[in-house]
């Protein structure tokens, strides 16, 4: 099989971190892909700012400050422009994997490196690749995130859960909007319902600390809405989150233009949780409108769909079964196979 090197110069994370505490989507994606590639028989080395160097789940983790390996069949540079040329000709194929809308690549420090190297740029879906101008350099490849087997193989709820909604994303991604809509329209329509919010800055490392004040302002609003059924919870590890999702009736998430896959909704759908979203960013790619949830065109439609799912057992059963049938197909092994096909 292949020698694969993956590099990231962002926050500290590794396989152990992913299993011990909540982790952001891009970090979860890199860790999950590395483990899936190793499970398929490849030799995988991740060079990043990890706190726990060593071999974890078949992947060799090493500190990027110690340098990159001498060669690779496939080199995956994650996000940062300083990584694009880091292996030069020592890699048979270079891939640049991005996780945010591609507008940030419209800077000279990115463009000249992309024009020089012309790597395969990996996007997460159609809305993501559409953010990269047609004239910009590099090959465009679409490989969606996988959904972890933990969610895809979870035992689904046997009966409709109590009227509990769930939010599991960044508090800066529409939570303030959702809280106001919940207090003004959703909770009055279903007074016994609860909204459980699993959110906070700890998930995002240094980036979360930099925005902690803004995040805490939103979370403080959630605390003040306890009389409306809002329950503020701490972010949890994936192994705990899957059980919380099984107890949820509906995922409520507006969507965010800065999000290119929306792993939170993807995980919920794989567990069979219907979702109500708006057509913002990648959310319409995660929910089959009218089948596994609802893509609401405005706030009134969003609130009405949320109340229906919280109250109507027949509707919940139909969308729950459809989510289990349609939203469990693509896992990290599938994504790893797609990355392998990029090796010359």
Secondary structure, 3 states (H helix, E strand, C coil): CCEEEEECCCCCCCHHHHHHCCCCHHHHHHHHHHHHHHHCCCEEEEEECCCCCEEECCEEEEEHHHCCCCCECEEEEECCHHHCCCCHHHECCEEEECCCCHHHHCCHHHHHHHHHHCCEEEECCHHHHCCCCCCCCCEEEECCCCECHHHHCCCCCCCCCCCEEEECCCCCCCHHHHHHHHHHHHHHHCCCCEEEEECCHHHHHHHHHHCHHHHHHHHHHHHCCHHHCEEEECCCCHHHHHHHHHCCCEEECCCCCCCCCCHHHHHHHHCCCEEEEECCCCHHHHCCECCCEEEECCHHHHHHHHHHHHHCHHHHHHHHHHHHHHCCCCEHHHHHHHHHCCCC
